[in-house]
Amino acid sequence: MRDFSKVADYLIPRRRRVHISVLIFTILMVPGILATFEPIDIESYEMESPELDANMVFREEFTAAGNIWGFGIFVRDEAEFGSPGSDVSMIADYTGENSGLESPEGGILNLTVLREIDVNAETLRNHNVSRFFLPIASEISGDPAVGMLDLASDFRSFMSGNSSLTQPRINPYKLALTLDLEESMDPAPTNWTDCGILECLRFDDPYVTQDHIDLAAHRMANNSNGSFLRFLSNDRAFTPDPNGSVIGPVNHTIGEDGNLESELWQRGRWSASSAWLIVN
């Protein structure tokens, strides 16, 4: 208020000039106000610009530029099992968030369903469109791929024992402190060499069972900082089954550190009704 008093002491004796100045500025603003009510003529804009030219060159000349497309792969309704062809009307009903799917066992993580996903993915890889595929890497396994990410490939990578989840990894914080590569290595988050009563078979082994898939899914879910679960639909859940080969978190949540948390751990398996297929 003290500063405003000084301003008032200056303006009031000169109020006539101030009023005239305000009037003049108001008149000068009228054309601009009228212009805001005029419709925009898009055709009058210059649509060619250095930025657009640069984007065109970037898309045409650089092989790493492209579009990433996400497609949903859904489990069929139980009544449609074995039916030929595929149609949207065959999709199983959505059971709700964090509810899982009991039929077939594992839902989209069922061995038979994964085999079908693998066949369809291979068909797409052999299609003419594959000439335009671009490099991409799996957030789950860490493996590089050309053009496509699918669940079957992640299981194949993990069950080969060569994914990033089954290999020692560099801890960047340790490396910054020690500057020693060997001392900066952390042990592998999990493994595919000790499968308990099961033999650690590869995904393409003819003797692989649903128990192998349940175990692989469980280890990827628990050691990928949520990457594996994010690849599944949001009805993903650990569904209890007394005959299940793994013990997991029922009604789980994901902690800030990416670990799964639950007050109830029971036998069962991970399941969901759908998953992503990513094409680059």
C-alpha positions as CSV (number, residue, x, y, z in Angstrom):
1,M,0.0,0.0,0.0
2,R,2.9,2.3,0.7
3,D,4.3,1.9,-2.9
4,F,0.8,2.3,-4.4
5,S,0.4,5.6,-2.6
6,K,3.5,6.9,-4.4
7,V,1.9,5.8,-7.7
8,A,-1.4,7.5,-6.9
9,D,0.4,10.7,-5.9
10,Y,2.0,10.7,-9.4
11,L,-1.1,9.8,-11.4
12,I,-3.9,11.8,-9.8
13,P,-2.4,15.2,-10.7
14,R,-2.0,13.9,-14.3
15,R,-5.3,12.1,-14.5
16,R,-6.4,13.9,-17.7
17,R,-3.4,12.6,-19.6
18,V,-3.7,9.2,-18.1
19,H,-7.4,8.9,-19.2
20,I,-6.4,10.0,-22.7
21,S,-3.6,7.4,-22.8
22,V,-5.9,4.6,-21.8
23,L,-8.5,5.6,-24.4
24,I,-5.8,5.6,-27.2
25,F,-4.5,2.2,-26.2
26,T,-8.0,0.8,-26.1
27,I,-8.7,2.0,-29.6
28,L,-5.4,0.5,-30.9
29,M,-6.5,-2.9,-29.5
30,V,-9.9,-2.9,-31.3
31,P,-8.5,-4.4,-34.6
32,G,-6.9,-7.3,-32.8
33,I,-10.1,-8.1,-30.9
34,L,-12.0,-8.1,-34.1
35,A,-9.4,-10.4,-35.7
36,T,-10.0,-13.1,-33.0
37,F,-13.6,-13.5,-34.2
38,E,-12.6,-14.3,-37.8
39,P,-12.5,-18.0,-38.9
40,I,-9.1,-19.5,-39.4
41,D,-8.2,-20.1,-43.1
42,I,-6.1,-23.3,-43.0
43,E,-5.3,-23.0,-46.7
44,S,-3.6,-19.7,-46.2
45,Y,-0.9,-21.4,-44.0
46,E,2.4,-22.5,-45.4
47,M,2.3,-26.2,-44.8
48,E,5.8,-26.8,-46.1
49,S,8.4,-26.1,-43.5
50,P,11.9,-27.2,-42.6
51,E,10.5,-29.2,-39.7
52,L,8.2,-31.1,-41.9
53,D,10.9,-31.7,-44.5
54,A,13.2,-33.0,-41.8
55,N,10.5,-35.4,-40.5
56,M,10.0,-36.7,-44.0
57,V,13.7,-37.3,-44.5
58,F,13.9,-38.9,-41.1
59,R,11.1,-41.3,-41.9
60,E,12.4,-42.2,-45.3
61,E,16.2,-42.3,-44.8
62,F,16.7,-43.7,-41.3
63,T,15.9,-47.4,-40.8
64,A,15.2,-46.9,-37.1
65,A,12.3,-44.7,-37.7
66,G,8.9,-46.4,-37.7
67,N,5.6,-47.0,-36.1
68,I,5.0,-49.4,-33.2
69,W,1.7,-51.2,-33.4
70,G,0.1,-53.1,-30.5
71,F,-2.4,-55.9,-31.2
72,G,-4.4,-57.8,-28.6
73,I,-4.4,-61.6,-28.6
74,F,-7.5,-62.9,-26.8
75,V,-8.5,-66.3,-25.4
76,R,-11.6,-67.8,-27.0
77,D,-14.8,-68.4,-25.1
78,E,-14.9,-71.9,-23.7
79,A,-17.7,-72.9,-26.0
80,E,-15.5,-71.9,-29.0
81,F,-12.6,-74.2,-28.2
82,G,-11.7,-76.2,-31.3
83,S,-13.8,-74.1,-33.6
84,P,-12.2,-73.3,-37.0
85,G,-11.4,-69.7,-38.0
86,S,-11.3,-66.8,-35.7
87,D,-13.8,-64.0,-35.0
88,V,-14.3,-61.3,-32.5
89,S,-17.5,-62.9,-31.4
90,M,-15.5,-65.9,-30.1
91,I,-13.6,-63.9,-27.5
92,A,-14.2,-64.9,-23.9
93,D,-16.0,-62.4,-21.7
94,Y,-13.9,-60.1,-19.6
95,T,-14.1,-61.3,-16.1
96,G,-12.9,-58.1,-14.4
97,E,-9.6,-56.6,-13.2
98,N,-7.3,-58.9,-11.3
99,S,-9.6,-61.9,-11.6
100,G,-7.6,-64.2,-13.8
101,L,-8.9,-66.9,-16.1
102,E,-9.4,-70.5,-15.0
103,S,-10.4,-72.1,-18.4
104,P,-8.2,-73.0,-20.1
105,E,-5.5,-73.3,-17.4
106,G,-3.4,-70.2,-17.4
107,G,-5.7,-68.5,-19.9
108,I,-3.4,-66.8,-22.5
109,L,-0.5,-68.5,-20.6
110,N,-1.9,-72.0,-21.5
111,L,0.7,-74.1,-23.4
112,T,-1.7,-74.9,-26.2
113,V,-2.6,-71.2,-26.6
114,L,1.1,-70.2,-26.6
115,R,1.8,-72.8,-29.3
116,E,-1.0,-71.2,-31.4
117,I,0.4,-67.7,-30.8
118,D,3.8,-69.0,-31.9
119,V,2.4,-70.4,-35.2
120,N,0.6,-67.1,-35.9
121,A,3.7,-65.1,-35.1
122,E,5.8,-67.2,-37.4
123,T,3.2,-66.8,-40.2
124,L,3.5,-63.0,-39.8
125,R,7.3,-63.2,-39.8
126,N,7.2,-65.1,-43.2
127,H,4.7,-62.6,-44.7
128,N,5.7,-60.0,-47.3
129,V,5.2,-57.3,-44.7
130,S,8.2,-58.6,-42.8
131,R,10.4,-56.8,-45.3
132,F,9.5,-53.6,-43.5
133,F,10.1,-54.8,-40.0
134,L,12.5,-52.8,-37.8
135,P,14.6,-53.8,-34.8
136,I,13.0,-53.9,-31.4
137,A,14.0,-55.4,-28.0
138,S,11.9,-57.3,-25.5
139,E,11.5,-55.5,-22.1
140,I,11.0,-58.9,-20.5
141,S,13.9,-61.0,-21.8
142,G,16.1,-58.3,-23.1
143,D,16.5,-60.1,-26.4
144,P,16.7,-58.1,-29.6
145,A,14.1,-59.0,-32.2
146,V,13.3,-58.0,-35.7
147,G,9.8,-56.5,-36.1
148,M,7.8,-58.3,-33.5
149,L,7.4,-59.2,-29.8
150,D,5.1,-62.0,-28.7
151,L,4.6,-64.1,-25.6
152,A,5.8,-67.3,-27.1
153,S,9.2,-65.8,-28.0
154,D,9.7,-64.5,-24.5
155,F,9.0,-68.0,-23.1
156,R,11.4,-69.5,-25.7
157,S,14.1,-67.0,-24.7
158,F,13.6,-67.5,-20.9
159,M,13.4,-71.3,-21.1
160,S,16.6,-71.4,-23.1
161,G,18.4,-70.0,-20.1
162,N,19.9,-67.1,-22.2
163,S,17.5,-64.2,-21.3
164,S,18.7,-61.2,-19.3
165,L,16.7,-62.6,-16.4
166,T,18.9,-65.7,-16.2
167,Q,22.2,-63.9,-16.7
168,P,24.4,-61.9,-14.4
169,R,24.0,-58.2,-15.0
170,I,26.0,-55.0,-14.4
171,N,24.9,-52.8,-11.5
172,P,25.4,-49.2,-12.7
173,Y,25.7,-47.8,-9.2
174,K,28.4,-50.3,-8.3
175,L,30.2,-49.5,-11.5
176,A,30.2,-45.8,-10.8
177,L,31.7,-46.4,-7.3
178,T,34.3,-49.1,-8.2
179,L,35.0,-48.6,-11.9
180,D,35.6,-52.3,-11.9
181,L,33.4,-54.3,-14.3
182,E,33.8,-57.7,-12.5
183,E,33.0,-56.2,-9.1
184,S,30.0,-54.4,-10.5
185,M,28.2,-57.6,-11.5
186,D,25.0,-58.7,-9.8
187,P,23.9,-62.3,-9.8
188,A,21.1,-63.3,-12.2
189,P,17.6,-62.5,-10.8
190,T,16.5,-66.1,-11.4
191,N,17.5,-69.2,-13.4
192,W,16.3,-71.9,-15.6
193,T,18.7,-74.6,-14.4
194,D,17.0,-75.6,-11.2
195,C,13.3,-76.4,-11.8
196,G,12.7,-78.5,-8.7
197,I,11.0,-81.8,-9.4
198,L,10.8,-80.8,-13.1
199,E,13.4,-81.0,-15.7
200,C,14.3,-77.6,-17.1
201,L,13.2,-78.1,-20.7
202,R,13.2,-75.7,-23.6
203,F,10.0,-74.2,-24.9
204,D,10.1,-76.2,-28.1
205,D,10.8,-79.5,-26.4
206,P,8.0,-82.0,-27.2
207,Y,7.9,-83.0,-23.5
208,V,7.1,-79.5,-22.1
209,T,4.0,-79.5,-19.9
210,Q,1.8,-76.8,-18.5
211,D,3.7,-77.1,-15.2
212,H,6.9,-75.9,-17.1
213,I,4.9,-72.9,-18.5
214,D,3.5,-72.1,-15.0
215,L,7.0,-72.2,-13.5
216,A,8.5,-70.0,-16.3
217,A,5.6,-67.5,-16.1
218,H,6.0,-67.4,-12.3
219,R,9.7,-66.6,-12.5
220,M,9.3,-64.0,-15.2
221,A,6.5,-62.4,-13.2
222,N,8.6,-62.3,-10.0
223,N,11.8,-61.0,-11.5
224,S,11.1,-58.6,-14.4
225,N,10.1,-55.6,-12.3
226,G,6.5,-55.8,-13.7
227,S,7.5,-56.0,-17.4
228,F,6.0,-59.5,-17.8
229,L,2.7,-58.6,-16.1
230,R,2.4,-55.4,-18.1
231,F,2.5,-57.5,-21.3
232,L,-0.8,-59.2,-20.1
233,S,-4.3,-57.7,-19.8
234,N,-5.3,-56.1,-16.6
235,D,-7.4,-59.1,-15.5
236,R,-4.0,-60.8,-14.9
237,A,-3.9,-62.6,-11.6
238,F,-2.4,-65.5,-9.7
239,T,-5.3,-67.9,-9.5
240,P,-5.2,-70.5,-6.7
241,D,-5.1,-74.2,-7.6
242,P,-4.2,-76.9,-5.0
243,N,-2.6,-78.9,-7.8
244,G,-0.5,-76.0,-9.1
245,S,3.3,-76.5,-9.3
246,V,4.2,-73.0,-7.9
247,I,3.3,-70.9,-4.9
248,G,2.3,-67.3,-5.8
249,P,0.7,-64.1,-4.5
250,V,-3.1,-64.2,-4.5
251,N,-4.6,-60.7,-4.8
252,H,-1.2,-59.3,-5.4
253,T,0.0,-55.7,-5.7
254,I,3.2,-54.4,-7.2
255,G,5.5,-52.5,-4.8
256,E,7.5,-49.3,-5.6
257,D,10.6,-51.5,-6.0
258,G,8.7,-53.6,-8.6
259,N,8.4,-56.7,-6.4
260,L,5.1,-58.5,-5.9
261,E,3.4,-58.2,-2.6
262,S,0.6,-60.2,-1.0
263,E,-0.7,-61.3,2.4
264,L,-1.7,-64.7,0.9
265,W,0.6,-67.0,-1.0
266,Q,-0.9,-70.3,-2.3
267,R,-0.4,-72.9,-4.9
268,G,-1.7,-72.0,-8.4
269,R,-0.6,-70.3,-11.6
270,W,-0.6,-66.9,-13.3
271,S,-3.4,-66.3,-15.8
272,A,-4.9,-63.6,-18.0
273,S,-7.4,-63.4,-20.8
274,S,-5.2,-61.6,-23.4
275,A,-1.8,-60.3,-24.2
276,W,0.0,-57.9,-26.5
277,L,1.6,-58.7,-29.8
278,I,3.9,-55.7,-30.7
279,V,4.9,-55.0,-34.3
280,N,7.5,-52.4,-35.3
